Amino acid sequence: MAEKKTKRRDFLFTATYAVGAVGVGAVVWPMIDQMNPDASVKALASTEVDVSTVNPGNTITVLWRGKPVFIRRRTQDEIEEAKSVKMEELKHPEKDEDRAKNPEWLVMLGVCTHLGCVPLDQKGDYNGWFCPCHGSHYDISGRIRKGPAPTNMEIPEYKFVDANTIKIG
Amino acid sequence: MSDHEYTPQSKAGKWFNDRLPLLTLANHLTDYPTPKNLNYWWTFGGILTFCLITQIVTGLTLAMHYIAHADMAFESVEHIMRDVNYGWLIRYIHANGASMFFLAVYIHIFRSLFYGSYKAPREIIWIIGIIIYLLMMAAAFMGYVLPWGQMSFWGATVITNLFSAIPFVGEGIVTWLWGGYSVDNPTLTRFFTLHYLIPFLILGLVVLHIWALHVPGNNNPVGIDIQKPSKDTVPFHPYIVIKDGFALLMFMIVFAFFVFYTPNILGHADNYIEANPMVTPAHIVPEWYLLPFYAILRSVPDKLLGVIAMLSAIFILAALPWLDTSKIRSAVFRPLYKQFYWILVADVLILGYVGAMPAEGLYLLIARVATAYYFIHFLVILPVLGFKEKTLPVPLSITEPVLGGSPNLAMAKNKESLTK
């Protein structure tokens, strides 16, 4: 008899805890989610850039989602250098062809994948970018070659709207 | 705690105290028996309380003039500096006050390390202290972001990006912390809110810290348990109040020197340039008080492991009461520990120095050796030392070395000689 009573109480306790947990969760989640990007931040998702004035061997930097995007018009030598790198030498193996669909134009997030600084153009041991914060070296394809950064600089979604205009995002 | 019952003398006092025993608490605090041999290293608890109150008062007044918005924050800080009556003074006290707070807390922590104040029965005091220290770092970091200069912006970017090292969910956490895709206005407003909140959390923890302290009472330079109250103790008021007050005055001279003569020496010139998400300053470094941990972060060539090493360097302190296996508290009676203690002090200073230097060449090598030694000290040397070290004989009371003439002779005394 005593055993049966305990079981009924256990059921009531468990049911109460479960309902309570759902209630607490329903209140806590909005408090957490309010910190995520809001609708106005999400709305600023794409940027169009006119690249007609960029000469070979030059880089322009544009702001997209509050972050710098490097658009580099690469010279023929640079393209060949980027393509000639063997995959075994890379910490994060990616072919240059996969990073720059049009090899003349390298479009990538100018954000070091270590801790988010903006790397400097035409610096470092690999003739590409160098991050001043913690010493990561990137090559002319934006691939990590030396230093603490774990991955290559990210390629955002982009497309050529026409010959002179790139739409990022 | 003082064991005797307290009854207020006035009738009104008795009436009030029966309903809310605040006078009993005040009496406990004034009569609180304190070891009579406390040296000046023990005055930093009071100094730290002063620092906290200073930061809260100056912070409240600054918040009356500051605007937490990415477009206006930088200008509002300049407005405080140029237009607000005594704004320059209040801001310089607040900015240098953070450095003074850390200076005092590091002395306080290293005093505990030297005299073994973290050991039983004071583990909870120590752990609350470590939590306060963590909150101090969070408050200081977020406060440094508020002027929205270049160092503010890029410091915030680098530190929040530490979370991106967490596998799978890291990127999501960083976006959540930012409230966007980069450090921006939503980040600034939430940092301001939290920067405002944390000092009050610290205040609450300070009450717990002192409460936990008043259960076993203060440790002391000799590091032995004492009878309270006894010949070995003096009441907190007036003895310790006067001593703490004098030390506080000396500390305030140093504080005032920074505020009035070199108010910007501990900051970075780059922070007088408004935040620019397109350009990272050539050499970003955190404030001086975070440099040792920054050096540990940079000495590990892997992102995730670097973050883990840096956080472990802080959290390892919480485990210290169990890592140190020696029963003897004070380094005065631990000849080997005393030497390792000073090596650790040097190690942390070296880490701080290389943390401010570029992470390359010889600096990187030194940082790696110093990082390795930091962990070896806590994980290998301290546990082993407790078993291997030949400690010196500990006196039976604080009074014994004094009455016995030469302290060293007295330390060698055994119990029989005292009872004779």
Interface residues (C-beta under 8 A of the other chain):
Chain A: I32 M35 N36 P37 D38 V41 T61 L63 R65 G66 K67 P68 H114 L115 G116 C117 V118 P119 C131 P132 C133 H134 G135 G147 P148 A149 P150
Chain B: W154 T157 V158 I159 T160 N161 L162 S164 T175 W176 L177 W178 G179 G180 Y181 S182 V183 D184 P186 R190 P277 M278 V279 T280 P281 A282 H283 I284 R298 V300 P301 D302 K303 L304 G306 P358 A359 E360
